[in-house]
């Protein structure tokens, strides 16, 4: 049995749609224990704003960096 590694996720909120959040988190959990998940993007970008809404419903994804 292979030991699972700690995993950090950094998402480009402007180029990755928020509707992919569940898939991203699911795949990351298969590869290891998620220590942190962060989304980066511009506040004025509509796609990034969608990430803010999604992140509120996910326990691990609390850190949204909007510029």
C-alpha positions as CSV (number, residue, x, y, z in Angstrom):
1,X,0.0,0.0,0.0
2,X,1.4,3.4,-1.0
3,X,1.5,6.1,1.6
4,X,-0.6,9.2,0.6
5,X,1.3,12.5,0.5
6,X,0.2,15.9,1.8
7,X,-1.2,17.9,-1.0
8,X,-1.7,21.6,-1.6
9,X,-3.9,23.0,-4.4
10,X,-3.3,26.4,-6.1
11,X,-6.0,27.3,-8.6
12,X,-5.9,30.1,-11.3
13,X,-9.4,31.3,-10.7
14,X,-9.4,33.4,-13.9
15,X,-8.7,30.4,-16.2
16,X,-10.3,27.4,-14.4
17,X,-14.1,27.5,-14.1
18,X,-15.6,27.3,-10.6
19,X,-17.9,24.5,-11.8
20,X,-14.8,22.2,-11.8
21,X,-14.2,22.7,-8.1
22,X,-15.7,19.3,-7.1
23,X,-13.8,17.4,-9.7
24,X,-10.5,19.1,-8.7
25,X,-11.0,18.4,-5.0
26,X,-12.0,14.8,-5.7
27,X,-8.9,14.1,-7.9
28,X,-6.6,15.8,-5.3
29,X,-8.1,13.7,-2.5
30,X,-7.2,10.5,-4.5
31,X,-3.6,11.7,-4.5
32,X,-3.1,12.7,-0.9
33,X,-4.4,14.5,2.1
34,X,-5.3,18.1,1.2
35,X,-3.5,20.5,3.5
36,X,-4.7,23.7,1.8
37,X,-6.5,24.8,-1.3
38,X,-6.2,28.4,-2.6
39,X,-7.7,30.2,-5.5
40,X,-6.0,33.3,-7.0
41,X,-7.5,35.8,-9.4
42,X,-8.7,39.4,-10.0
43,X,-11.7,40.6,-8.1
44,X,-13.2,42.2,-11.1
45,X,-13.1,39.0,-13.1
46,X,-16.6,37.3,-13.2
47,X,-15.1,33.8,-13.2
48,X,-13.1,34.5,-10.0
49,X,-16.2,35.8,-8.3
50,X,-17.8,32.5,-8.9
51,X,-15.0,30.8,-7.0
52,X,-15.8,32.9,-4.0
53,X,-19.3,31.5,-3.9
54,X,-18.1,27.9,-4.4
55,X,-15.4,28.2,-1.7
56,X,-17.9,29.1,1.0
57,X,-19.5,25.7,0.6
58,X,-16.2,23.7,0.8
59,X,-14.5,23.2,4.2
60,X,-11.0,23.0,2.9
61,X,-11.1,25.9,0.4
62,X,-11.2,28.9,2.7
63,X,-8.4,30.9,1.2
64,X,-9.4,33.0,-1.8
65,X,-6.8,35.6,-3.0
66,X,-8.5,38.2,-5.0
67,X,-6.5,41.2,-6.2
